[in-house]
Structures are given as structure tokens and as C-alpha cells.
Amino acid sequence: MSQCRSASMDEADRRLINALQRGFPICERPFETAAATLGLSEVELIDRIGRLLDEGALTRFGPLLQVERIGGALTLAAMAVPEERFEEVAAIVNAMPAVAHNYEREHALNMWFVLAGETPEKIAGELRAVERSTGLPVLNLPKEREYFLGLELEVRA
């Protein structure tokens, strides 16, 4: 199992990562509030998060939104992309503003990506645009039911 630990990660970084998995304050000064619970200054917390992102110890820092609850739409899509065209197709897909993220998988359907948009109809249009741009069919896998799993990973020294 690989370890996602930066060479320069110290005890404060580990406490920060462990604490932020449980939520982030929603208030006028959320970084200041979060920092106080960790014994850090607001500036130090912001700097640490930035450094952890830059070093790859964190890959993302931000909210997870339920886009449907705020009036939007999203879907998971998959494609079978010939190996010799993978980079070309990935560049086309990734250039689309509606694409949230794109992953390569070891499977016949080797490219999986998430599209977000204002409506299911706009998502369908984006999927057709991918098909036109790449000449490849896209499998649309919209969410039918949502499950919530709580997962916290403890970072240790």
C-alpha cells in the first residue's frame, strides 16, 4: 500500500489533515476558526494547506456539493478508447468546461469522466459533443441513487 505522505509533513500537518476530514467551519472567518482549534494562526493554516496541495500530500481542498440539490445535473460517463488515441481523446475531454474529472481505468471502458451542467439536457448535449469530437461512443451512467459513506483516514507519523 502506498503512503500519501510528504517528506516535509510534520505533526501539525497530520493534525490538520485528520481534523479537516471531519468538516470545515461555515462562518465569517472559517480559516481563523479552524486554525484556532489546531493551535495555529489563520495565515499558518492557509500556508500549510497550500503547501500540502503543492507537494501532492493533498490533491484537493474544497466542498463536495450535491449539484442536483442546487439545481444542476451531473453524470458519470465511460468510453472505450483505443490505446494509441488515449492521450488525444483525454485532451479533448479534459478541455471541456463541463468535465469535472477524468480517470483512466484498466478495463474495456478505459476512460471514465464526470460531466456537470445546468440540466440533464445540457449534459446530454455535452455527451453528444464528446462523441462528435472523438468519433467514439460515450456510455452515459447517470446516478440513480446516492449513498453516503463516512471515511476518515488517520495520518500518523
Backbone torsions as a table, in degrees:
resi	resn	phi	psi	omega
1	MET	NA	131.2	179.8
2	SER	-79.0	152.4	177.9
3	GLN	-106.5	132.2	179.8
4	CYS	-98.4	74.3	-176.0
5	ARG	-133.5	130.0	178.1
6	SER	-77.8	146.1	178.1
7	ALA	-60.8	-28.3	-177.0
8	SER	-101.4	14.2	-179.4
9	MET	-73.5	126.4	179.4
10	ASP	-110.5	-176.0	-177.0
11	GLU	-60.9	-38.6	178.9
12	ALA	-64.4	-38.4	176.7
13	ASP	-62.7	-44.1	-179.7
14	ARG	-64.1	-42.9	177.5
15	ARG	-62.4	-41.5	179.7
16	LEU	-59.6	-51.3	-179.0
17	ILE	-62.4	-44.5	-179.8
18	ASN	-62.6	-41.5	-178.5
19	ALA	-71.1	-41.9	-174.5
20	LEU	-71.7	-16.3	175.4
21	GLN	-67.4	-20.6	-178.1
22	ARG	-92.3	2.4	178.1
23	GLY	130.6	169.5	179.9
24	PHE	-135.3	137.9	-176.4
25	PRO	-60.8	143.4	173.1
26	ILE	-111.4	99.1	-177.3
27	CYS	-160.8	-176.8	-176.8
28	GLU	-63.6	-38.7	-179.4
29	ARG	-126.4	72.7	-173.8
30	PRO	-63.2	-36.9	179.6
31	PHE	-68.0	-38.1	177.8
32	GLU	-64.2	-44.4	179.8
33	THR	-64.0	-46.9	178.9
34	ALA	-63.3	-40.8	-179.4
35	ALA	-61.6	-42.4	-178.0
36	ALA	-60.2	-37.5	-179.9
37	THR	-69.8	-18.7	-179.1
38	LEU	-103.4	0.9	-178.7
39	GLY	73.2	28.4	-179.9
40	LEU	-119.5	165.3	171.2
41	SER	-85.8	162.2	177.7
42	GLU	-58.1	-45.6	-179.3
43	VAL	-63.7	-42.4	179.7
44	GLU	-62.8	-40.7	179.0
45	LEU	-62.8	-47.4	179.6
46	ILE	-61.1	-43.8	178.6
47	ASP	-62.7	-41.6	-179.7
48	ARG	-65.0	-44.3	178.8
49	ILE	-61.1	-44.3	178.2
50	GLY	-59.8	-43.8	179.7
51	ARG	-66.2	-42.2	179.7
52	LEU	-64.0	-35.2	174.8
53	LEU	-68.4	-46.0	-179.7
54	ASP	-60.4	-38.0	-177.9
55	GLU	-82.4	-10.4	179.7
56	GLY	87.4	2.0	176.0
57	ALA	-66.8	-33.4	169.5
58	LEU	-114.1	139.0	177.3
59	THR	-102.4	-15.6	-178.3
60	ARG	-157.2	143.8	171.8
61	PHE	-139.7	110.9	-179.0
62	GLY	170.4	175.3	-177.8
63	PRO	-75.1	154.2	169.1
64	LEU	-105.2	112.8	-175.7
65	LEU	-100.4	145.8	170.3
66	GLN	-94.5	90.6	-170.4
67	VAL	-58.4	-33.1	179.0
68	GLU	-63.4	-33.1	-179.0
69	ARG	-72.6	-17.1	177.7
70	ILE	-109.4	18.9	172.8
71	GLY	94.8	4.9	-178.6
72	GLY	-102.3	-169.1	-179.4
73	ALA	-144.9	155.6	174.0
74	LEU	-153.1	162.1	176.4
75	THR	-152.1	156.9	170.9
76	LEU	-96.9	135.0	-179.4
77	ALA	-127.6	151.6	-180.0
78	ALA	-138.3	149.8	179.5
79	MET	-140.7	149.9	170.2
80	ALA	-98.7	105.8	-175.2
81	VAL	-108.8	125.3	175.6
82	PRO	-56.5	137.4	-176.1
83	GLU	-51.1	-41.9	-177.3
84	GLU	-69.5	-12.9	179.0
85	ARG	-109.8	2.2	-171.0
86	PHE	-57.2	-50.6	-177.9
87	GLU	-62.2	-41.1	178.6
88	GLU	-60.5	-49.5	-178.7
89	VAL	-66.8	-40.7	178.0
90	ALA	-59.3	-40.8	179.0
91	ALA	-63.9	-40.0	178.1
92	ILE	-64.4	-49.4	-178.4
93	VAL	-63.4	-47.1	-176.5
94	ASN	-67.1	-22.1	179.1
95	ALA	-76.0	-12.0	-178.2
96	MET	-80.1	125.8	-179.2
97	PRO	-58.0	-27.6	-177.9
98	ALA	-75.6	-13.5	-177.6
99	VAL	-81.3	119.3	-179.3
100	ALA	-80.9	-46.4	176.4
101	HIS	-160.9	158.9	-172.1
102	ASN	-139.4	132.9	-177.0
103	TYR	-129.3	143.9	171.5
104	GLU	-92.5	136.4	179.6
105	ARG	-125.4	152.7	174.0
106	GLU	-89.3	88.8	-174.5
107	HIS	-168.3	163.3	175.5
108	ALA	-57.4	-40.2	171.7
109	LEU	-88.6	92.1	-169.2
110	ASN	-95.5	-4.3	176.5
111	MET	-124.8	123.0	179.9
112	TRP	-125.0	133.7	179.5
113	PHE	-147.0	159.4	179.0
114	VAL	-109.8	131.5	176.0
115	LEU	-111.7	133.5	176.4
116	ALA	-120.0	142.9	-179.9
117	GLY	-160.0	-176.4	-176.9
118	GLU	-76.2	-34.4	-177.3
119	THR	-145.8	160.9	174.4
120	PRO	-59.1	-32.7	178.9
121	GLU	-66.3	-39.8	177.5
122	LYS	-67.7	-36.7	175.8
123	ILE	-61.3	-45.5	179.2
124	ALA	-59.3	-39.5	177.6
125	GLY	-64.8	-39.3	177.7
126	GLU	-64.7	-40.6	178.3
127	LEU	-63.7	-40.8	176.7
128	ARG	-63.8	-37.7	178.8
129	ALA	-63.6	-38.9	176.8
130	VAL	-62.4	-45.1	179.6
131	GLU	-61.8	-43.3	178.7
132	ARG	-64.2	-43.7	-176.1
133	SER	-69.0	-32.3	-174.9
134	THR	-104.3	-21.2	-174.3
135	GLY	74.3	14.6	-177.8
136	LEU	-119.0	145.0	177.0
137	PRO	-71.4	149.3	178.0
138	VAL	-118.6	129.8	175.7
139	LEU	-89.6	121.0	179.5
140	ASN	-93.3	123.9	-177.0
141	LEU	-124.2	70.4	-178.2
142	PRO	-66.3	151.9	179.9
143	LYS	-68.9	130.7	176.3
144	GLU	-100.1	-33.4	-178.8
145	ARG	-147.0	147.1	-179.9
146	GLU	-110.8	136.4	177.1
147	TYR	-118.4	144.7	179.2
148	PHE	-117.9	121.4	178.5
149	LEU	-116.8	132.4	174.8
150	GLY	-92.4	122.6	179.7
151	LEU	-136.1	121.5	173.6
152	GLU	-124.1	133.5	177.5
153	LEU	-110.3	122.0	-178.8
154	GLU	-83.7	126.0	176.5
155	VAL	-91.1	123.5	-179.3
156	ARG	-119.8	163.0	178.7
157	ALA	-68.0	NA	NA
